[in-house]
Structures are given as structure tokens and as C-alpha cells.
């Protein structure tokens, strides 16, 4: 036992020295961080999150400068508070800072960032932007939305019928926008399913805005302390069931060559078919094939 203790002590001492040495080398290689308030182990600056309003951040910036470092759990954060620094980040170096952090909620509900809104800037994002501009938001596409003009006519008739009386204009405009968007995305024949889709959107909106402690302390994700993982799975399951049924119906109508007004799903399915049948000899087609446009992209773009 005495001999084992004599061997253990030098081993522990040597291990401690090696730990400190490699920690020192790592700190030397790390670029210096901006100044910031003192942090706590593990949680960083999360104990002052109630102060991180615009006024609280302005007060901290007055003490630590216009470029300030905060650590929210394990999430490093830089706060920009001066016009010059904001111009550098948002204009001069926008290509570097254009990507947004993908939380678990964003990754799961956007099918692993399969759309334009959440994808990182690069070839995939540029292709998604091209698809949206050419297939969904072009002037020719907007002019073909007869259903939108019908909804606006109905909106104007409703206002005319209520002339001289009080109306909730915000509620009417919201209903108009909701009807136009739904019909442009899925077509008029699915109008009866609109309330189902709205309820799915409302749950998505709540989940996107929910505070998830696992975004700041990643190893807590497996425990699902807030029950968000269960809600995420249920929400995406509802969306999959809803949109898959609509996509399948559109594919049947496209295959039957039935005469119907095309909507966003039709346009995206057409692009999916073009990518699938693209010739390998065409450089442009090869680029399209490399994007791997799938049904999940259609769901993510529509959402």
C-alpha cells in the first residue's frame, strides 16, 4: 500500500502539470475575446439575463464598450452597440455574420434548415433563393393568382356592406391575408382544411419563440426537462400528415393532366421533377442535382 501511494502521488502531480500546460497552450492559441462582465462557471452570464433588455445592454455597453462578450451557458455571444461596429458587422463583413444559429427547434421544424430562411449562406441558400424568386414570387406568378383577386373582391364587398357601422379592420385584413396565403400555397380545393393548418402554424410559432434551456446547455437536451422534444415531434408529425396528403393529391392531379390553377405546391413539385430528370451532361443541371431538392424542401419552404 505504501509503495502504491508513493507511485500515485507523482502520477497525480505529473497529470496536474500536463493539464495546466495544455490548458495554457490552448489559451495561447485562442484569439482574445471582447471585454464583458464577470461570468459564472457553467451558466456564464445567464444569471443576468433579466437585465439583457435594450436598456440593460446599453448600460453594460457604457461600462465594457461597444463590442462586448457574453456567455449564455455554453453559447458565446457578442453584443454590438455602436454604429461603426454595427456597420462593420452588417455591411462590411456581412458574408461572415449572415448565418443565424440553428437551435434544436429550428433544425427540427425546418427539416434540418432545408429552406431559404434558416439555411446557411452558400450554394444551397443561393439555389433556394433562386427557386423562390423564379417559381414562387415572380411577377408572372403573382399575376396568375386569380384566387387572390377573388379574395380582395370579397374583402371590398364585405367593407361596402358594413358602410356606416364599426368594423374590426385588423381582423378582416388578417383573414384576407390568411385566405390569400393558404390558397396561393395549396389551392382553393383545400380551403376546408385551413383551420387545421392555422392551428399547426400557431403551435410552430409558439415553439419557435419558446425558451429552451438545452440551447444554452446542450447536454441537457437528452433529458427534455421542459417537454419541448415531445411537442416538437407532435408538431412536425401534424405538419407531415397535413402537407404529405396535399402533396400526394397534387401529384395525382398533375399525373392525370387535369386542368386546374397551379399553386406553390405545383410549382415546387414541377421543380422537383425537373431536378430528378436533369441530364448529367448539362453543367447547370449538375448544379441543380447537387442540391438534392426533396419533399422535405417543399415542406420547409412552404412553412
C-alpha positions in Angstrom: 0.0 0.0 0.0 2.8 2.4 0.9 4.5 1.7 -2.4 1.3 2.3 -4.3 0.8 5.6 -2.6 4.4 6.6 -3.4 3.7 5.9 -7.1 0.3 7.6 -7.1 1.4 10.9 -5.8 4.0 11.6 -8.5 1.4 10.4 -11.1 -1.2 12.9 -9.9 1.4 15.7 -9.8 2.6 15.0 -13.3 -1.0 14.8 -14.6 -1.8 18.1 -13.0 1.2 19.7 -14.6 0.3 18.3 -18.0 -3.3 19.6 -17.6 -2.2 23.1 -16.7 0.4 23.0 -19.6 -2.1 22.0 -22.3 -4.7 24.5 -20.9 -2.1 27.2 -21.2 -1.3 26.3 -24.8 -5.0 26.3 -25.6 -5.4 29.7 -24.1 -2.5 31.0 -26.1 -3.9 29.7 -29.4 -7.4 31.2 -28.7 -8.0 34.7 -30.0 -8.7 37.4 -27.4 -12.3 37.9 -26.6 -14.0 41.3 -26.2 -14.4 42.6 -22.7 -17.5 41.7 -20.7 -18.9 41.3 -17.2 -17.6 38.5 -14.9 -19.2 35.1 -15.6 -20.1 32.1 -13.5 -19.0 28.5 -14.2 -21.3 26.5 -16.4 -24.1 29.1 -16.7 -21.9 32.0 -17.8 -23.9 35.2 -17.8 -27.3 33.6 -17.6 -27.8 34.9 -14.1 -28.1 38.4 -15.5 -30.4 37.5 -18.4 -33.2 39.5 -16.8 -31.0 42.6 -17.4 -30.4 41.9 -21.1 -33.0 44.3 -22.4 -32.1 47.1 -24.7 -31.6 49.4 -21.7 -29.6 46.8 -19.7 -27.4 46.1 -22.7 -26.8 49.9 -23.2 -25.8 50.2 -19.5 -23.4 47.3 -19.8 -22.0 48.7 -23.1 -21.3 52.0 -21.3 -19.1 50.1 -18.9 -17.5 47.5 -21.2 -17.6 49.1 -24.6 -19.5 48.9 -27.9 -18.2 45.4 -28.6 -19.0 43.2 -25.6 -18.7 39.5 -24.9 -21.3 37.5 -23.0 -21.5 33.7 -22.5 -25.1 32.4 -22.1 -24.5 28.9 -20.7 -22.2 27.4 -23.3 -23.3 29.8 -26.0 -20.7 32.5 -26.8 -22.4 35.8 -27.7 -21.0 39.2 -28.9 -23.1 42.3 -28.4 -22.6 45.2 -30.9 -23.7 48.6 -29.6 -22.0 51.3 -31.7 -22.8 52.4 -35.3 -19.3 51.8 -36.5 -19.2 48.2 -35.2 -22.7 47.5 -36.5 -21.7 48.8 -39.9 -18.6 46.6 -39.9 -20.7 43.5 -39.0 -23.9 44.1 -41.1 -22.3 45.7 -44.2 -18.5 45.2 -44.5 -18.4 41.6 -43.1 -22.0 40.6 -43.7 -20.9 37.4 -45.5 -19.3 36.2 -42.4 -22.0 37.1 -40.0 -25.1 36.4 -42.2 -25.7 32.9 -40.8 -28.0 32.6 -37.8 -27.5 30.0 -35.1 -29.7 26.9 -35.6 -31.4 25.9 -32.4 -32.8 22.4 -31.9 -36.3 23.8 -32.6 -35.2 25.5 -35.9 -33.3 22.4 -37.1 -36.2 20.1 -36.3 -39.1 22.2 -37.6 -37.3 23.3 -40.7 -36.2 19.8 -41.7 -32.6 20.5 -40.8 -32.6 24.0 -42.3 -33.9 22.8 -45.7 -35.4 26.2 -46.7 -34.2 29.7 -47.5 -35.0 31.3 -44.2 -32.8 29.1 -42.0 -30.1 27.7 -44.4 -26.6 28.9 -44.0 -25.3 31.3 -46.7 -23.7 29.3 -49.5 -24.6 27.3 -52.7 -27.6 25.7 -51.1 -29.1 29.0 -49.9 -28.5 30.6 -53.3 -30.3 27.8 -55.0 -33.2 28.0 -52.6 -33.4 31.8 -53.2 -33.4 31.1 -57.0 -36.2 28.6 -56.6 -38.3 31.0 -54.5 -37.7 34.0 -56.9 -38.4 32.1 -60.1 -41.1 29.7 -59.0 -43.0 31.4 -56.2 -42.6 35.2 -56.2 -42.1 36.2 -59.8 -44.3 38.9 -61.4 -45.7 36.4 -63.8 -46.6 34.1 -60.9 -48.3 36.9 -58.9 -50.3 37.9 -61.9 -51.7 34.4 -62.3 -53.2 34.3 -58.8 -56.8 34.7 -59.7 -57.8 33.5 -56.2 -56.0 36.5 -54.6 -58.1 38.9 -56.7 -61.3 37.0 -55.8 -60.4 37.3 -52.1 -59.7 41.0 -52.4 -63.1 41.5 -54.2 -64.8 39.7 -51.4 -63.0 41.8 -48.9 -64.1 45.0 -50.6 -67.7 43.8 -50.7 -67.6 43.0 -47.0 -66.5 46.5 -46.3 -69.1 48.0 -48.5 -71.8 46.0 -46.8 -70.8 47.4 -43.4 -70.7 51.0 -44.6 -71.6 53.4 -41.7 -71.0 50.8 -39.0 -68.0 49.9 -37.0 -65.7 47.1 -38.3 -62.6 45.4 -36.9 -60.3 46.2 -39.8 -57.4 44.3 -38.3 -59.4 41.1 -38.1 -60.7 41.5 -41.6 -57.2 42.2 -43.0 -55.8 39.2 -41.1 -58.5 36.9 -42.6 -57.8 38.3 -46.1 -54.1 37.7 -45.8 -54.7 34.2 -44.3 -57.0 33.2 -47.2 -54.8 34.5 -49.9 -51.7 32.8 -48.5 -53.4 29.5 -48.0 -54.9 29.4 -51.4 -51.7 30.5 -53.1 -49.8 27.7 -51.3 -52.2 24.8 -51.5 -55.1 25.8 -53.9 -58.7 26.6 -53.3 -59.9 23.0 -53.1 -58.3 22.6 -49.6 -60.0 25.6 -48.1 -61.9 23.5 -45.6 -58.5 22.4 -44.1 -57.4 26.0 -43.4 -58.2 25.9 -39.7 -56.2 22.8 -39.3 -53.2 24.4 -40.9 -53.6 27.6 -38.9 -53.5 25.5 -35.7 -50.3 23.9 -36.8 -48.8 27.3 -37.6 -49.8 28.6 -34.2 -48.0 25.7 -32.5 -44.9 26.2 -34.7 -44.9 29.9 -33.7 -45.1 29.1 -30.0 -42.2 26.5 -30.3 -40.0 28.9 -32.3 -40.4 31.5 -29.6 -40.2 29.1 -26.6 -37.2 29.3 -24.3 -35.2 26.1 -24.4 -32.5 25.6 -21.8 -30.9 23.0 -24.0 -29.9 25.7 -26.5 -27.6 27.1 -23.8 -26.6 23.9 -22.0 -26.5 21.3 -24.8 -26.0 18.2 -22.6 -29.4 18.8 -21.0 -31.2 18.1 -24.4 -31.4 14.3 -23.7 -33.4 14.9 -20.5 -36.1 17.1 -22.1 -36.8 18.9 -18.9 -39.4 21.2 -20.4 -41.1 18.6 -22.5 -40.2 20.5 -25.7 -38.9 17.5 -27.6 -42.3 15.8 -27.3 -44.1 18.9 -28.5 -41.6 19.2 -31.4 -42.2 15.6 -32.5 -46.0 16.1 -32.3 -46.0 19.4 -34.2 -43.8 18.1 -37.1 -45.9 14.9 -37.2 -49.0 17.0 -37.6 -47.4 19.0 -40.4 -46.1 15.9 -42.2 -49.5 14.3 -42.1 -51.2 17.6 -43.4 -48.8 18.5 -46.2 -48.0 15.0 -47.3 -51.7 14.4 -48.0 -51.8 17.7 -50.0 -48.6 16.9 -52.0 -49.9 13.4 -52.8 -53.2 14.9 -54.0 -51.3 17.4 -56.2 -49.1 14.7 -57.7 -52.3 12.7 -58.7 -53.8 15.7 -60.3 -50.6 16.5 -62.1 -50.3 12.9 -63.4 -53.9 13.0 -64.6 -53.3 16.2 -66.6 -56.4 17.7 -65.0 -57.0 21.4 -65.8 -56.5 23.3 -62.6 -54.9 26.5 -61.4 -51.3 25.9 -60.3 -50.2 26.9 -56.8 -46.9 26.9 -54.8 -47.0 23.1 -54.3 -47.5 22.6 -58.0 -44.5 24.8 -58.9 -42.3 23.2 -56.3 -43.3 19.7 -57.5 -42.5 20.7 -61.0 -39.1 21.9 -60.0 -38.5 18.6 -58.1 -39.4 16.7 -61.3 -37.0 18.9 -63.3 -34.2 18.2 -60.9 -34.9 14.5 -60.9 -34.9 14.3 -64.7 -31.9 16.7 -65.3 -29.3 15.5 -67.7 -25.8 14.8 -66.4 -24.2 16.5 -69.4 -25.6 19.9 -68.6 -23.5 21.8 -66.1 -26.5 23.8 -64.8 -28.4 20.5 -64.4 -25.5 19.0 -62.5 -25.5 22.0 -60.1 -29.3 21.5 -59.6 -28.8 17.8 -58.9 -26.1 18.6 -56.3 -28.6 20.5 -54.2 -30.7 17.3 -53.6 -34.0 19.0 -53.7 -36.5 16.7 -51.9 -40.1 16.7 -50.5 -38.7 18.0 -47.2 -37.5 21.1 -49.0 -41.1 21.7 -50.3 -42.4 21.4 -46.7 -39.8 23.7 -45.3 -40.2 26.4 -48.0 -44.0 26.4 -47.6 -43.7 26.8 -43.8 
